Amino acid sequence: MRLYGIATCDQVRRARKWLEAQGVKIDFIDLKTQPITSEKLREWLNRVPYDSLMNKRSLAWRALSIEQRRSVVDQASAIELMVSSPMLIKRPVLEMEDRLIVGFSEPLYEGLSLALSPV
């Protein structure tokens, strides 16, 4: 199980703390130090729509020009923008064998508790 995010992000810290409290071992991938690949994004986008993965409420989104925002019209253009600016990815992303959870919600994570295997 892998958790992707930014170490300083409040939501990522909450998710990590929650998973740790459940005794779940995760591999944490910091998107600031380990750039995301277009291949990984394609894999994720086979599980969730690009507009669920791209955080349009983020500072990174608001910093884009209007032209850049309008350029996101499909999966390919979303991937291109997220690879060049990983801060646009909604965080955290919890990658499990058969599921991908975008964002942190304690009730949602609690619903996964039967699938989570403490190590």
Beta strands, then each sheet from edge to edge (+ up, - down):
strand 1: 2-5
strand 2: 27-30
strand 3: 93-95
strand 4: 100-102
sheet 1: 2+ 1+ 3- 4+
end
